[in-house]
Amino acid sequence: MSAMDLSALKNLNLDTGSIFLLAITICAFLIPVVVILPPVGLQKSDALLQTHTKAGVEGAKSNLKNQFSAEHAPVNGKPSKVHSLVIYPVKSCKGIELTRSKVLPSGLQYDRLFMFAQLKSPFPVAVDSTDEEKSKHKWEFVTQRQFARLANVTVDLWLPDEMKLRKQSMRSTEAFLILRFPWKEDGWRGLWATISAKLGRGRAAEPEIEVLLPVDFPSAEEIKEKGHTFEDVKIWKETINALNMQNELPEELSRYLGVSNKLALFRVDPEQLREVYRCAPTEEEAGYQPKTGFQDAYPLHLMNLSSVQEFSSEVPKDDDLKELDVLRFRPNIILSGAQAYDEETWKQIRLKPGTSKLYNDASFHVSCRTVRCKMPNVDPETGVRHAKEPDRSLRAKRAVDEGAPLSGCLGMQLTPLFDPSLGEDREAWVAVGMTVEVEGRGEHLYIKQ
């Protein structure tokens, strides 16, 4: 090294103190920039913020935050009322709590439009089955009964916001769903995803993958362009034809859920809804043929908080089951102020405006009790399945319907009724604060599928 080089190094004076001062200066500059403009990737919901508004109520605004309170007990002289409304746009995923909802013949608007299914081989098969029979695969619906982690798949409904669209000089009536599920890669990618999530959405945030889905049923051109197909899918004992949108799903979702078979997402075809019979009103009684989409059996499901609290008091609690959340039972309409189990004597009800801002009634045929399976064992907050409860207590204490003698019952299935003057434009509205008028009472007998 020359004498000139040594002199230049000495003139730099890069001692430890100088390096530290330089680092502090760089950090002082970068920290405000990171706070104001965090280096995080954009999410699909970030784009929708410009033109749409997310539907639903969350957190402190939820009407269900006080669901365990004694205030839901009946009060003499006061009718029971609608305390909360919930829809489940994707069957078996997290629901969306609403303050009001449109009622269609098939149920609440946006409820159970989508459903997951897995491709299954026939098993067992007879020894003399043909090769064709042995190799025949079919799609079967899946829920939290098989894959409890579906409870951790969050669904956001984004509706077009007229004010935002005006600011953007745009027009749109298109609504969207965003599915979100937890996912973190190994190594530095996972670490960076965690840092990005916390910088963008707060300290408690974790990495997620988002899936964007249009709510409206696609046109024939869109179906062809996207490569979707119409296929048969089995839901309970029924097989219906629906739109297979499996190419919209990331492969990470199957791995997260633990689905080893091929996984698909089906969209119900509004032209091929399932006709509802059994305990539902007949076409002559209802004025139309009751139909539904991907609901288990009937268009709507009603729960009474007093009944849930009464039953919960008989369910053994432990470290894994502190309270019996009403959302374990996947209700659409949640009532407050009714006598425990009184809903099991109702045959027809009318919801009246009450303290809601609606001006019209909504009528429902109370079709039958809800026969429970083991799905309520899954905690809707964590996606963790309890080993025994409340299934064991339901079977022991709520086997109250002669039509399902070995099963527990909790909640009631509803079929919408409409004013005949509406003609084919059958729709109504329900809202939090509406009061319940019981128009008919009687016995219920569950009819199996």
VOGU-3710 file (C-alpha; in Angstrom, 3 decimals, decimal comma):
1> msamdlsalk> 0,000/0,000/0,000  1,405/3,412/-0,935  1,995/6,314/1,432  -0,833/8,170/-0,338  -3,295/5,339/0,402  -2,351/5,288/4,090  -2,821/9,035/4,287  -6,280/8,784/2,728  -7,359/6,146/5,235  -6,223/8,273/8,136
11> nlnldtgsif> -8,176/11,252/6,803  -11,405/9,200/6,813  -11,299/8,972/10,627  -13,672/5,956/10,584  -13,332/5,114/14,238  -15,998/3,211/16,193  -17,687/6,383/17,361  -18,067/7,693/13,827  -19,568/4,444/12,569  -22,073/4,432/15,459
21> llaiticafl> -23,035/8,052/14,754  -23,528/7,250/11,080  -25,773/4,274/11,933  -27,871/6,401/14,285  -28,305/9,037/11,588  -29,468/6,463/9,028  -31,932/4,919/11,504  -33,294/8,339/12,451  -34,026/8,937/8,794  -35,461/5,508/7,988
31> ipvvvilppv> -37,742/4,943/11,016  -40,242/7,745/10,154  -40,282/6,539/6,541  -41,034/2,943/7,627  -43,776/4,119/10,007  -45,469/6,269/7,369  -44,805/3,967/4,404  -44,143/0,478/5,787  -42,377/-1,828/3,300  -45,240/-4,290/2,995
41> glqksdallq> -46,814/-5,876/-0,038  -50,276/-4,807/-1,116  -53,191/-7,109/-0,343  -56,257/-7,608/-2,525  -58,385/-5,835/0,078  -56,195/-2,726/-0,223  -57,427/-2,172/-3,779  -61,077/-2,699/-2,777  -60,777/0,011/-0,127  -60,869/2,582/-2,920
51> thtkagvega> -64,281/1,558/-4,273  -65,944/-0,820/-1,787  -66,882/-1,031/1,888  -66,532/-4,164/3,987  -69,887/-5,428/5,252  -70,545/-6,471/8,815  -69,849/-5,455/12,396  -66,753/-6,502/14,297  -65,032/-6,263/17,647  -66,528/-3,869/20,196
61> ksnlknqfsa> -69,510/-3,169/17,905  -70,587/-6,821/17,830  -73,976/-7,544/19,374  -72,626/-10,948/20,411  -69,997/-9,603/22,792  -72,636/-9,791/25,566  -74,187/-13,110/24,520  -73,409/-14,726/27,902  -75,184/-11,964/29,870  -78,347/-12,537/31,917
71> ehapvngkps> -79,972/-9,617/30,074  -81,234/-12,024/27,402  -83,711/-13,610/29,810  -87,413/-12,971/29,088  -89,066/-9,884/30,596  -92,791/-9,897/31,366  -94,774/-7,879/28,886  -91,916/-7,524/26,413  -91,645/-9,546/23,198  -88,461/-11,313/22,232
81> kvhslviypv> -86,402/-9,576/19,575  -83,712/-10,116/16,977  -80,385/-9,630/18,729  -77,990/-10,492/15,891  -77,853/-11,701/12,293  -75,090/-13,821/10,760  -74,392/-15,016/7,233  -71,844/-17,594/6,056  -71,013/-16,842/2,397  -68,651/-19,840/2,321
91> ksckgieltr> -70,114/-22,873/4,034  -68,299/-23,860/7,245  -65,948/-20,842/7,222  -66,196/-17,861/9,568  -69,454/-15,963/9,462  -70,181/-12,260/9,021  -72,323/-10,523/11,629  -74,810/-8,011/10,209  -77,316/-5,502/11,535  -79,756/-6,083/8,648
101> skvlpsglqy> -80,139/-8,449/5,731  -82,351/-9,075/2,754  -84,392/-12,294/2,913  -84,738/-14,274/-0,316  -86,658/-17,535/-0,843  -83,339/-19,399/-0,533  -82,378/-17,691/2,757  -80,474/-14,574/3,754  -78,741/-12,769/0,903  -75,122/-13,934/0,376
111> drlfmfaqlk> -75,560/-16,918/2,708  -73,880/-20,213/1,691  -73,089/-19,232/-1,877  -69,858/-21,243/-1,878  -68,866/-24,634/-0,498  -65,669/-26,687/-0,351  -65,615/-30,265/-1,628  -63,043/-33,011/-1,992  -62,742/-35,587/-4,763  -63,343/-39,043/-3,318
121> spfpvavdst> -62,996/-42,542/-4,698  -65,774/-45,091/-4,118  -65,037/-47,082/-0,974  -65,783/-49,774/-0,163  -66,646/-51,358/-3,500  -68,136/-54,764/-4,181  -65,826/-57,556/-5,283  -67,730/-57,936/-8,546  -67,687/-54,189/-9,337  -66,544/-53,213/-12,804
131> deekskhkwe> -63,296/-51,339/-13,348  -65,348/-48,293/-14,281  -67,239/-48,437/-10,980  -64,024/-48,893/-9,023  -62,357/-45,913/-10,676  -65,319/-43,560/-10,528  -64,590/-40,442/-8,466  -67,099/-37,956/-7,129  -67,069/-34,615/-5,347  -68,375/-34,571/-1,758
141> fvtqrqfarl> -68,810/-31,482/0,372  -66,548/-30,924/3,367  -67,141/-28,933/6,548  -65,638/-28,442/9,981  -66,905/-31,937/10,767  -63,926/-33,313/8,837  -61,578/-30,305/8,746  -61,884/-28,154/11,846  -59,432/-25,539/10,520  -62,130/-24,276/8,164
151> anvtvdlwlp> -63,226/-22,271/11,213  -60,035/-20,223/10,783  -60,793/-19,268/7,186  -62,080/-15,717/7,424  -64,541/-14,420/4,836  -64,923/-10,695/4,125  -67,797/-9,349/2,036  -67,001/-6,154/0,123  -69,964/-4,216/-1,258  -69,755/-1,361/-3,806
161> demklrkqsm> -69,745/2,056/-2,110  -71,502/4,686/-4,200  -69,658/7,627/-2,618  -66,238/6,051/-3,142  -67,101/5,093/-6,716  -68,143/8,667/-7,491  -64,800/9,951/-6,268  -63,102/7,484/-8,596  -65,494/8,411/-11,444  -66,547/4,778/-11,606
171> rsteaflilr> -69,755/2,759/-11,605  -70,072/-0,771/-10,316  -72,622/-3,095/-8,755  -70,146/-5,941/-8,330  -69,533/-7,328/-4,831  -66,545/-9,446/-3,834  -65,547/-11,984/-1,225  -62,051/-12,251/0,168  -61,074/-15,528/1,842  -58,135/-15,260/4,240
181> fpwkedgwrg> -56,315/-18,083/5,957  -53,107/-18,169/8,066  -49,983/-19,214/6,180  -46,249/-18,757/6,772  -43,444/-20,246/4,704  -40,318/-21,622/6,310  -37,085/-19,655/6,481  -36,512/-16,038/5,598  -39,726/-15,806/3,508  -41,799/-16,669/6,549
191> lwatisaklg> -39,866/-14,202/8,694  -40,361/-11,422/6,165  -44,085/-12,268/5,853  -44,431/-12,015/9,639  -42,650/-8,649/9,748  -44,754/-7,331/6,857  -48,008/-8,462/8,495  -47,171/-6,769/11,788  -46,003/-3,559/10,107  -49,106/-3,408/7,939
201> rgraaepeie> -51,856/-4,652/10,272  -50,585/-4,345/13,832  -48,513/-6,238/16,353  -50,968/-9,139/16,689  -51,207/-9,752/12,932  -49,937/-12,967/11,375  -49,141/-13,786/7,729  -52,142/-14,700/5,586  -53,001/-15,688/2,041  -55,971/-13,990/0,399
211> vllpvdfpsa> -58,311/-15,344/-2,288  -60,506/-12,883/-4,196  -63,877/-14,144/-5,469  -66,673/-12,316/-7,312  -70,042/-12,687/-5,596  -72,184/-12,568/-8,727  -72,600/-15,807/-10,637  -70,293/-15,543/-13,678  -71,515/-15,336/-17,250  -70,927/-18,120/-19,751
221> eeikekghtf> -68,054/-16,135/-21,255  -66,432/-15,622/-17,854  -66,812/-19,315/-16,993  -65,072/-20,278/-20,232  -62,351/-17,683/-19,776  -61,615/-18,808/-16,203  -61,706/-22,501/-17,067  -64,489/-23,296/-14,567  -66,688/-26,358/-15,096  -70,135/-27,510/-14,057
231> edvkiwketi> -69,928/-30,738/-12,075  -72,039/-32,830/-9,738  -71,298/-32,463/-6,037  -72,837/-34,390/-3,165  -74,169/-32,569/-0,087  -75,519/-34,999/2,484  -77,710/-37,404/0,483  -78,397/-35,009/-2,374  -76,345/-34,542/-5,528  -76,593/-31,219/-7,325
241> nalnmqnelp> -74,906/-29,630/-10,315  -72,817/-26,583/-9,403  -69,922/-24,509/-10,707  -66,486/-25,916/-9,853  -64,043/-23,017/-9,299  -61,135/-25,096/-7,990  -58,587/-23,207/-10,093  -59,212/-20,160/-7,880  -57,699/-21,924/-4,864  -54,018/-21,768/-3,902
251> eelsrylgvs> -52,420/-25,139/-3,163  -51,453/-23,856/0,308  -55,102/-24,013/1,388  -55,257/-27,802/1,067  -52,062/-28,089/3,081  -53,356/-25,738/5,753  -56,664/-27,599/6,107  -55,051/-31,033/5,960  -57,040/-32,180/2,907  -55,125/-34,951/1,145
261> nklalfrvdp> -57,619/-35,378/-1,715  -58,105/-32,857/-4,480  -59,887/-29,779/-3,057  -62,414/-27,641/-4,944  -64,584/-24,621/-4,301  -68,130/-24,845/-5,667  -70,425/-21,901/-6,388  -74,166/-22,639/-6,191  -75,958/-22,110/-9,493  -78,995/-19,852/-8,871
271> eqlrevyrca> -80,798/-21,756/-11,626  -80,207/-25,130/-9,945  -81,141/-24,639/-6,294  -82,177/-27,604/-4,150  -85,897/-28,010/-3,582  -86,834/-28,320/0,094  -89,505/-30,788/1,192  -89,754/-32,888/4,381  -90,883/-30,482/7,151  -91,013/-27,357/4,974
281> pteeeagyqp> -94,350/-25,914/3,840  -95,684/-27,239/0,555  -95,763/-25,145/-2,598  -99,490/-24,595/-2,038  -98,936/-23,462/1,558  -95,979/-21,175/0,868  -97,136/-19,890/-2,513  -93,855/-21,049/-4,072  -91,640/-24,117/-3,998  -89,159/-23,672/-1,107
291> ktgfqdaypl> -85,549/-23,910/-2,291  -82,116/-23,427/-0,841  -78,467/-23,373/-1,831  -75,616/-24,934/0,123  -77,386/-24,812/3,496  -77,599/-28,199/5,207  -81,332/-28,586/4,694  -83,521/-25,475/5,095  -83,100/-21,808/4,097  -82,535/-20,292/7,561
301> hlmnlssvqe> -81,508/-21,290/11,058  -82,772/-19,613/14,241  -81,223/-19,753/17,725  -82,573/-18,447/21,030  -79,868/-17,147/23,405  -81,915/-18,194/26,440  -81,954/-21,767/25,142  -78,220/-21,731/24,516  -77,569/-20,403/28,023  -79,909/-22,963/29,606
311> fssevpkddd> -78,277/-25,819/27,738  -74,777/-24,448/28,396  -75,413/-24,536/32,139  -75,693/-28,344/31,855  -72,551/-28,838/29,747  -69,394/-29,780/31,711  -66,698/-27,116/31,354  -62,937/-27,557/31,317  -59,810/-25,726/30,181  -60,777/-26,282/26,537
321> lkeldvlrfr> -64,430/-25,248/26,923  -65,080/-22,149/29,020  -68,290/-20,903/27,395  -70,697/-22,213/24,780  -70,556/-19,609/22,019  -73,798/-19,424/20,016  -71,708/-19,309/16,823  -70,792/-22,960/17,377  -74,327/-23,681/16,126  -74,063/-21,625/12,889
331> pniilsgaqa> -77,281/-19,575/13,283  -78,622/-16,924/10,917  -81,106/-15,245/13,254  -80,263/-14,962/16,959  -83,012/-13,990/19,397  -82,959/-12,380/22,833  -85,733/-12,211/25,435  -87,534/-15,477/24,671  -88,216/-18,212/27,196  -85,712/-21,061/26,975
341> ydeetwkqir> -86,837/-23,641/24,378  -90,106/-21,793/23,731  -89,127/-21,618/20,051  -89,662/-25,376/19,833  -93,415/-24,791/20,123  -93,550/-22,190/17,333  -94,996/-23,089/13,932  -95,114/-19,633/12,363  -93,613/-16,294/13,397  -93,703/-12,739/12,165
351> lkpgtsklyn> -90,828/-10,340/12,733  -92,139/-6,814/13,184  -90,149/-3,562/12,869  -89,688/-2,970/16,627  -86,682/-0,693/17,224  -85,204/-1,435/13,803  -85,391/1,111/11,007  -87,452/-1,195/8,805  -91,104/-0,558/8,015  -92,303/-3,973/6,883
361> dasfhvscrt> -92,806/-7,337/8,558  -91,062/-10,579/7,647  -92,827/-13,927/8,084  -91,354/-17,411/8,530  -92,604/-20,958/8,710  -90,871/-22,668/11,641  -90,249/-25,933/9,851  -88,523/-28,220/12,366  -85,921/-28,587/15,088  -82,249/-28,540/14,162
371> vrckmpnvdp> -80,760/-31,974/14,675  -77,160/-31,502/15,759  -74,035/-33,316/14,636  -70,539/-33,053/16,151  -69,705/-29,785/14,412  -70,520/-27,631/17,507  -67,525/-29,295/19,177  -65,310/-26,988/17,085  -64,437/-23,674/18,735  -65,367/-20,971/16,169
381> etgvrhakep> -62,581/-18,713/17,460  -59,683/-21,159/17,313  -60,732/-24,010/15,024  -59,886/-26,514/17,772  -62,247/-29,467/18,213  -63,218/-30,503/21,740  -63,007/-34,245/22,288  -66,489/-34,636/23,817  -68,583/-31,503/24,237  -71,151/-30,285/23,545
391> drslrakrav> -71,991/-33,351/21,433  -72,146/-35,693/24,428  -74,486/-33,383/26,359  -76,664/-32,754/23,304  -77,278/-36,472/22,899  -77,837/-36,994/26,613  -80,025/-33,978/27,390  -81,517/-32,741/24,126  -82,825/-35,921/22,452  -86,281/-34,334/22,445
401> degaplsgcl> -87,623/-35,110/18,954  -89,219/-38,493/18,244  -88,140/-38,165/14,628  -84,461/-38,169/15,679  -84,447/-40,246/18,875  -80,671/-40,727/19,095  -79,669/-37,145/18,295  -79,629/-33,918/20,253  -81,599/-30,911/19,034  -80,994/-27,196/19,515
411> gmqltplfdp> -82,313/-24,388/17,317  -85,037/-24,248/14,678  -85,074/-24,369/10,875  -87,035/-21,657/9,064  -88,608/-21,242/5,633  -89,418/-17,677/4,471  -93,023/-16,763/3,734  -93,929/-13,845/1,461  -96,931/-11,647/0,798  -98,708/-13,108/-2,273
421> slgedreawv> -98,960/-9,589/-3,720  -95,194/-9,636/-4,324  -95,644/-12,137/-7,126  -92,269/-13,377/-8,349  -90,417/-10,503/-6,609  -90,212/-12,368/-3,337  -87,972/-10,622/-0,857  -88,170/-9,101/2,613  -85,796/-7,595/5,189  -84,815/-8,553/8,717
431> avgmtveveg> -82,856/-6,385/11,115  -81,533/-6,263/14,654  -84,217/-4,862/16,947  -87,190/-6,479/15,196  -89,669/-8,087/17,586  -91,090/-11,595/17,390  -94,819/-12,245/17,119  -95,757/-15,929/17,372  -98,625/-16,511/14,957  -98,952/-20,249/15,419
441> rgehlyikq> -97,852/-22,996/17,799  -97,834/-26,763/17,577  -95,831/-29,976/17,764  -92,736/-30,728/15,712  -91,640/-34,090/14,323  -88,354/-34,226/12,465  -88,428/-36,027/9,107  -85,106/-37,550/8,064  -83,676/-37,046/4,621
//
